[in-house]
Structures are given as C-alpha cells and as structure tokens.
Amino acid sequence: MFDLKLNSQHDLLLKENRLVLTDGMNAIAQRIKIVLLTFAGEWFLDVSRGLPYFDEILVKNPNSTRIYAVFRQQIASVKGVKRVINLTLSVDRKSRTLIVEFEAESTEGVVKDKVSIQRNNKE
C-alpha cells in the first residue's frame, strides 16, 4: 500500500513539483509516527483520534503503566503492524521532550524508529 511521503516538517514531500510516494516499511513507520504525533482532539473531523497527551501523558505524576499501554495500543492499531516488540519512553526534562522509541513487527519486517514530542510544539 502506498502513502504520500512526508518531509521532516511533516508536510507533503515534493520533488520536481511532484508528490513523492512511500510504501513498505517506510510507509508503516510513517503511519506510526503520524499516530504518535497526533494529540487527542487535534483533528476537528474526529476529535476522538489522537493520544491523550494533555490529559494523561504530559502531566505531573503520570501513570506510567497506563501510558505504556496507551502507546502500545496506538502503535499496534496502525495498519500493517502485527505487534509491538519493544517500547521505551524517556523524558528530557531540560528540553521538556518525551522521546518514544519503538520496535514493531509489521507485515513488511521490523520497524524501528524514534519520535520526539514536546508539549509546546509536538516535535
């Protein structure tokens, strides 16, 4: 399955004024990243989509067991993902950044990536 490729600023990637497509493991990794960067209520057409960053994750004294479960469920729900192999969450207090490192078994192989989430600008 093909997807439109996004650049590092999460905008559509254009080369020579043409949209770039992605597929396979790259498309699955991109889908996971999109899911992880979507805050609950952010998309006005479906406010139920997204992670509860402001309600449960980026709060004082978060419930780490619940947070791991939420991230695992969200990654596993991505089309093409069979299961989450490894998930690591760490916080850089100085930059106020949540770093999500994951490894997931997919229909295309093992996908590994890292996503940084900041409370003020999501990346």
KOLSEMAR-673771 format. One record per atom (N, C-alpha, C): residue number from 1; atom name; x, y, z. Coordinates in pm, whole numbers. Layout:
% KOLSEMAR-673771
<NUM; "CA"; <X; Y; Z>>
...
***
This chain:
% KOLSEMAR-673771
<1; "N"; <84; -118; 0>>
<1; "CA"; <0; 0; 0>>
<1; "C"; <89; 125; 0>>
<2; "N"; <53; 220; -81>>
<2; "CA"; <130; 343; -94>>
<2; "C"; <70; 454; -9>>
<3; "N"; <156; 543; 38>>
<3; "CA"; <115; 664; 110>>
<3; "C"; <191; 782; 51>>
<4; "N"; <140; 900; 72>>
<4; "CA"; <213; 1019; 36>>
<4; "C"; <326; 1039; 137>>
<5; "N"; <446; 1062; 91>>
<5; "CA"; <561; 1078; 179>>
<5; "C"; <561; 1217; 240>>
<6; "N"; <594; 1223; 368>>
<6; "CA"; <605; 1349; 439>>
<6; "C"; <752; 1384; 461>>
<7; "N"; <782; 1514; 462>>
<7; "CA"; <920; 1556; 490>>
<7; "C"; <941; 1568; 641>>
<8; "N"; <1057; 1617; 681>>
<8; "CA"; <1090; 1625; 824>>
<8; "C"; <1003; 1725; 900>>
<9; "N"; <937; 1816; 829>>
<9; "CA"; <845; 1910; 893>>
<9; "C"; <701; 1860; 886>>
<10; "N"; <683; 1736; 840>>
<10; "CA"; <553; 1670; 833>>
<10; "C"; <461; 1732; 728>>
<11; "N"; <521; 1790; 626>>
<11; "CA"; <446; 1840; 511>>
<11; "C"; <466; 1743; 396>>
<12; "N"; <380; 1750; 295>>
<12; "CA"; <395; 1664; 179>>
<12; "C"; <530; 1689; 112>>
<13; "N"; <597; 1583; 77>>
<13; "CA"; <728; 1592; 13>>
<13; "C"; <708; 1606; -138>>
<14; "N"; <769; 1709; -195>>
<14; "CA"; <765; 1733; -338>>
<14; "C"; <906; 1725; -395>>
<15; "N"; <920; 1658; -507>>
<15; "CA"; <1046; 1655; -581>>
<15; "C"; <1012; 1685; -725>>
<16; "N"; <1076; 1789; -778>>
<16; "CA"; <1050; 1834; -915>>
<16; "C"; <901; 1861; -935>>
<17; "N"; <841; 1926; -834>>
<17; "CA"; <699; 1962; -835>>
<17; "C"; <604; 1844; -845>>
<18; "N"; <649; 1729; -798>>
<18; "CA"; <564; 1609; -797>>
<18; "C"; <562; 1552; -657>>
<19; "N"; <446; 1499; -619>>
<19; "CA"; <434; 1433; -490>>
<19; "C"; <517; 1304; -490>>
<20; "N"; <577; 1274; -376>>
<20; "CA"; <656; 1153; -361>>
<20; "C"; <572; 1051; -284>>
<21; "N"; <577; 926; -327>>
<21; "CA"; <505; 819; -260>>
<21; "C"; <602; 734; -178>>
<22; "N"; <549; 669; -78>>
<22; "CA"; <627; 576; 2>>
<22; "C"; <545; 449; 20>>
<23; "N"; <616; 337; 40>>
<23; "CA"; <545; 211; 62>>
<23; "C"; <629; 121; 152>>
<24; "N"; <579; 3; 179>>
<24; "CA"; <652; -94; 259>>
<24; "C"; <677; -48; 402>>
<25; "N"; <796; -81; 453>>
<25; "CA"; <830; -48; 591>>
<25; "C"; <833; 103; 614>>
<26; "N"; <876; 180; 514>>
<26; "CA"; <879; 325; 530>>
<26; "C"; <739; 382; 549>>
<27; "N"; <642; 329; 476>>
<27; "CA"; <504; 376; 491>>
<27; "C"; <449; 339; 629>>
<28; "N"; <479; 220; 676>>
<28; "CA"; <432; 178; 809>>
<28; "C"; <496; 265; 917>>
<29; "N"; <627; 289; 906>>
<29; "CA"; <696; 375; 1003>>
<29; "C"; <635; 515; 1002>>
<30; "N"; <604; 567; 885>>
<30; "CA"; <544; 700; 875>>
<30; "C"; <405; 701; 938>>
<31; "N"; <326; 597; 916>>
<31; "CA"; <192; 589; 977>>
<31; "C"; <201; 588; 1130>>
<32; "N"; <298; 512; 1182>>
<32; "CA"; <316; 507; 1328>>
<32; "C"; <352; 645; 1380>>
<33; "N"; <445; 712; 1312>>
<33; "CA"; <487; 845; 1354>>
<33; "C"; <370; 943; 1353>>
<34; "N"; <285; 935; 1251>>
<34; "CA"; <168; 1022; 1244>>
<34; "C"; <76; 998; 1363>>
<35; "N"; <54; 872; 1395>>
<35; "CA"; <-31; 837; 1510>>
<35; "C"; <29; 894; 1640>>
<36; "N"; <160; 876; 1658>>
<36; "CA"; <224; 922; 1781>>
<36; "C"; <230; 1073; 1793>>
<37; "N"; <227; 1144; 1683>>
<37; "CA"; <233; 1290; 1686>>
<37; "C"; <96; 1357; 1687>>
<38; "N"; <-10; 1277; 1688>>
<38; "CA"; <-145; 1334; 1688>>
<38; "C"; <-196; 1344; 1831>>
<39; "N"; <-224; 1466; 1873>>
<39; "CA"; <-277; 1491; 2006>>
<39; "C"; <-429; 1469; 2004>>
<40; "N"; <-483; 1415; 2111>>
<40; "CA"; <-629; 1393; 2120>>
<40; "C"; <-702; 1524; 2097>>
<41; "N"; <-805; 1517; 2013>>
<41; "CA"; <-886; 1634; 1985>>
<41; "C"; <-827; 1728; 1882>>
<42; "N"; <-710; 1698; 1831>>
<42; "CA"; <-641; 1788; 1737>>
<42; "C"; <-711; 1796; 1602>>
<43; "N"; <-763; 1684; 1553>>
<43; "CA"; <-825; 1683; 1421>>
<43; "C"; <-974; 1708; 1436>>
<44; "N"; <-1021; 1821; 1385>>
<44; "CA"; <-1158; 1863; 1408>>
<44; "C"; <-1263; 1769; 1348>>
<45; "N"; <-1226; 1689; 1249>>
<45; "CA"; <-1323; 1597; 1189>>
<45; "C"; <-1345; 1471; 1273>>
<46; "N"; <-1251; 1443; 1364>>
<46; "CA"; <-1267; 1328; 1454>>
<46; "C"; <-1187; 1355; 1581>>
<47; "N"; <-1249; 1423; 1677>>
<47; "CA"; <-1179; 1462; 1799>>
<47; "C"; <-1146; 1344; 1890>>
<48; "N"; <-1196; 1224; 1855>>
<48; "CA"; <-1163; 1105; 1935>>
<48; "C"; <-1026; 1048; 1896>>
<49; "N"; <-972; 1091; 1784>>
<49; "CA"; <-841; 1042; 1739>>
<49; "C"; <-730; 1113; 1816>>
<50; "N"; <-619; 1042; 1832>>
<50; "CA"; <-501; 1102; 1894>>
<50; "C"; <-475; 1049; 2033>>
<51; "N"; <-356; 1079; 2082>>
<51; "CA"; <-315; 1036; 2214>>
<51; "C"; <-352; 1142; 2318>>
<52; "N"; <-385; 1098; 2439>>
<52; "CA"; <-427; 1193; 2544>>
<52; "C"; <-308; 1261; 2611>>
<53; "N"; <-229; 1333; 2532>>
<53; "CA"; <-108; 1396; 2585>>
<53; "C"; <-138; 1494; 2697>>
<54; "N"; <-234; 1582; 2677>>
<54; "CA"; <-262; 1684; 2779>>
<54; "C"; <-338; 1629; 2898>>
<55; "N"; <-412; 1522; 2878>>
<55; "CA"; <-492; 1466; 2987>>
<55; "C"; <-418; 1363; 3072>>
<56; "N"; <-333; 1281; 3009>>
<56; "CA"; <-273; 1169; 3081>>
<56; "C"; <-120; 1158; 3070>>
<57; "N"; <-62; 1206; 2962>>
<57; "CA"; <79; 1177; 2937>>
<57; "C"; <172; 1290; 2980>>
<58; "N"; <149; 1411; 2931>>
<58; "CA"; <237; 1524; 2962>>
<58; "C"; <183; 1600; 3083>>
<59; "N"; <167; 1526; 3191>>
<59; "CA"; <112; 1583; 3314>>
<59; "C"; <209; 1554; 3430>>
<60; "N"; <186; 1623; 3538>>
<60; "CA"; <265; 1598; 3659>>
<60; "C"; <221; 1464; 3717>>
<61; "N"; <316; 1379; 3754>>
<61; "CA"; <292; 1247; 3811>>
<61; "C"; <203; 1159; 3723>>
<62; "N"; <246; 1132; 3600>>
<62; "CA"; <164; 1047; 3512>>
<62; "C"; <167; 900; 3556>>
<63; "N"; <67; 825; 3516>>
<63; "CA"; <58; 682; 3544>>
<63; "C"; <136; 608; 3434>>
<64; "N"; <258; 567; 3465>>
<64; "CA"; <346; 510; 3362>>
<64; "C"; <291; 379; 3305>>
<65; "N"; <227; 298; 3384>>
<65; "CA"; <168; 173; 3333>>
<65; "C"; <61; 204; 3229>>
<66; "N"; <-24; 299; 3259>>
<66; "CA"; <-129; 340; 3166>>
<66; "C"; <-69; 400; 3038>>
<67; "N"; <34; 481; 3052>>
<67; "CA"; <96; 545; 2936>>
<67; "C"; <157; 441; 2843>>
<68; "N"; <230; 344; 2898>>
<68; "CA"; <286; 238; 2814>>
<68; "C"; <175; 162; 2742>>
<69; "N"; <67; 135; 2810>>
<69; "CA"; <-46; 63; 2748>>
<69; "C"; <-106; 145; 2634>>
<70; "N"; <-121; 275; 2653>>
<70; "CA"; <-177; 362; 2550>>
<70; "C"; <-87; 363; 2427>>
<71; "N"; <44; 379; 2447>>
<71; "CA"; <136; 382; 2334>>
<71; "C"; <139; 248; 2261>>
<72; "N"; <143; 139; 2336>>
<72; "CA"; <144; 7; 2273>>
<72; "C"; <17; -14; 2189>>
<73; "N"; <-97; 23; 2245>>
<73; "CA"; <-224; 7; 2175>>
<73; "C"; <-228; 92; 2048>>
<74; "N"; <-182; 214; 2057>>
<74; "CA"; <-184; 304; 1941>>
<74; "C"; <-91; 253; 1830>>
<75; "N"; <28; 207; 1865>>
<75; "CA"; <121; 154; 1765>>
<75; "C"; <63; 27; 1703>>
<76; "N"; <10; -62; 1786>>
<76; "CA"; <-45; -188; 1736>>
<76; "C"; <-167; -167; 1647>>
<77; "N"; <-236; -54; 1661>>
<77; "CA"; <-356; -28; 1582>>
<77; "C"; <-324; 21; 1440>>
<78; "N"; <-199; 51; 1413>>
<78; "CA"; <-161; 101; 1280>>
<78; "C"; <-168; -13; 1179>>
<79; "N"; <-227; 17; 1064>>
<79; "CA"; <-240; -83; 959>>
<79; "C"; <-102; -133; 917>>
<80; "N"; <-85; -265; 917>>
<80; "CA"; <42; -326; 881>>
<80; "C"; <125; -369; 1000>>
<81; "N"; <90; -323; 1120>>
<81; "CA"; <165; -361; 1241>>
<81; "C"; <103; -488; 1300>>
<82; "N"; <187; -588; 1325>>
<82; "CA"; <141; -713; 1385>>
<82; "C"; <148; -706; 1538>>
<83; "N"; <262; -654; 1587>>
<83; "CA"; <278; -644; 1734>>
<83; "C"; <391; -550; 1767>>
<84; "N"; <388; -498; 1888>>
<84; "CA"; <496; -411; 1938>>
<84; "C"; <598; -500; 2006>>
<85; "N"; <720; -494; 1959>>
<85; "CA"; <827; -576; 2017>>
<85; "C"; <890; -505; 2136>>
<86; "N"; <919; -378; 2120>>
<86; "CA"; <987; -302; 2224>>
<86; "C"; <936; -159; 2224>>
<87; "N"; <924; -102; 2342>>
<87; "CA"; <880; 36; 2357>>
<87; "C"; <956; 98; 2473>>
<88; "N"; <1019; 211; 2447>>
<88; "CA"; <1092; 283; 2551>>
<88; "C"; <1046; 427; 2550>>
<89; "N"; <1009; 476; 2667>>
<89; "CA"; <971; 616; 2683>>
<89; "C"; <1071; 681; 2777>>
<90; "N"; <1123; 795; 2736>>
<90; "CA"; <1214; 868; 2823>>
<90; "C"; <1183; 1017; 2813>>
<91; "N"; <1216; 1089; 2919>>
<91; "CA"; <1186; 1231; 2925>>
<91; "C"; <1316; 1308; 2936>>
<92; "N"; <1332; 1407; 2850>>
<92; "CA"; <1442; 1502; 2861>>
<92; "C"; <1384; 1624; 2930>>
<93; "N"; <1408; 1633; 3059>>
<93; "CA"; <1346; 1740; 3139>>
<93; "C"; <1393; 1879; 3097>>
<94; "N"; <1518; 1889; 3056>>
<94; "CA"; <1572; 2019; 3018>>
<94; "C"; <1497; 2077; 2897>>
<95; "N"; <1475; 1995; 2796>>
<95; "CA"; <1404; 2042; 2676>>
<95; "C"; <1254; 2016; 2684>>
<96; "N"; <1211; 1950; 2792>>
<96; "CA"; <1070; 1915; 2812>>
<96; "C"; <1017; 1834; 2694>>
<97; "N"; <1093; 1729; 2663>>
<97; "CA"; <1062; 1645; 2547>>
<97; "C"; <1042; 1502; 2591>>
<98; "N"; <938; 1437; 2538>>
<98; "CA"; <914; 1295; 2556>>
<98; "C"; <970; 1224; 2434>>
<99; "N"; <1060; 1130; 2455>>
<99; "CA"; <1118; 1054; 2346>>
<99; "C"; <1058; 914; 2348>>
<100; "N"; <995; 878; 2236>>
<100; "CA"; <932; 748; 2221>>
<100; "C"; <1014; 667; 2122>>
<101; "N"; <1076; 559; 2169>>
<101; "CA"; <1150; 470; 2081>>
<101; "C"; <1072; 340; 2074>>
<102; "N"; <1050; 291; 1953>>
<102; "CA"; <971; 170; 1938>>
<102; "C"; <1032; 77; 1834>>
<103; "N"; <996; -48; 1849>>
<103; "CA"; <1030; -153; 1754>>
<103; "C"; <904; -236; 1738>>
<104; "N"; <858; -251; 1615>>
<104; "CA"; <733; -322; 1590>>
<104; "C"; <750; -420; 1476>>
<105; "N"; <688; -535; 1493>>
<105; "CA"; <685; -633; 1384>>
<105; "C"; <571; -593; 1292>>
<106; "N"; <602; -586; 1163>>
<106; "CA"; <500; -548; 1067>>
<106; "C"; <490; -653; 957>>
<107; "N"; <397; -633; 869>>
<107; "CA"; <383; -723; 755>>
<107; "C"; <501; -713; 660>>
<108; "N"; <580; -607; 673>>
<108; "CA"; <695; -582; 586>>
<108; "C"; <829; -610; 654>>
<109; "N"; <827; -644; 781>>
<109; "CA"; <950; -666; 857>>
<109; "C"; <945; -587; 987>>
<110; "N"; <1061; -571; 1050>>
<110; "CA"; <1068; -500; 1178>>
<110; "C"; <1093; -351; 1152>>
<111; "N"; <1009; -268; 1212>>
<111; "CA"; <1018; -123; 1201>>
<111; "C"; <1071; -69; 1332>>
<112; "N"; <1180; 10; 1325>>
<112; "CA"; <1236; 75; 1443>>
<112; "C"; <1241; 224; 1414>>
<113; "N"; <1203; 303; 1514>>
<113; "CA"; <1208; 448; 1495>>
<113; "C"; <1204; 517; 1631>>
<114; "N"; <1226; 648; 1626>>
<114; "CA"; <1222; 730; 1746>>
<114; "C"; <1145; 857; 1712>>
<115; "N"; <1054; 896; 1802>>
<115; "CA"; <972; 1015; 1783>>
<115; "C"; <988; 1103; 1907>>
<116; "N"; <1009; 1233; 1885>>
<116; "CA"; <1021; 1328; 1995>>
<116; "C"; <895; 1413; 2001>>
<117; "N"; <839; 1425; 2122>>
<117; "CA"; <715; 1501; 2139>>
<117; "C"; <741; 1608; 2245>>
<118; "N"; <712; 1733; 2208>>
<118; "CA"; <723; 1843; 2302>>
<118; "C"; <586; 1899; 2329>>
<119; "N"; <563; 1937; 2451>>
<119; "CA"; <432; 1988; 2490>>
<119; "C"; <394; 2113; 2412>>
<120; "N"; <490; 2197; 2380>>
<120; "CA"; <456; 2323; 2314>>
<120; "C"; <442; 2313; 2163>>
<121; "N"; <516; 2222; 2095>>
<121; "CA"; <506; 2220; 1950>>
<121; "C"; <507; 2081; 1889>>
<122; "N"; <494; 1977; 1966>>
<122; "CA"; <480; 1838; 1922>>
<122; "C"; <604; 1780; 1855>>
<123; "N"; <706; 1854; 1823>>
<123; "CA"; <824; 1794; 1760>>
<123; "C"; <946; 1874; 1791>>
***
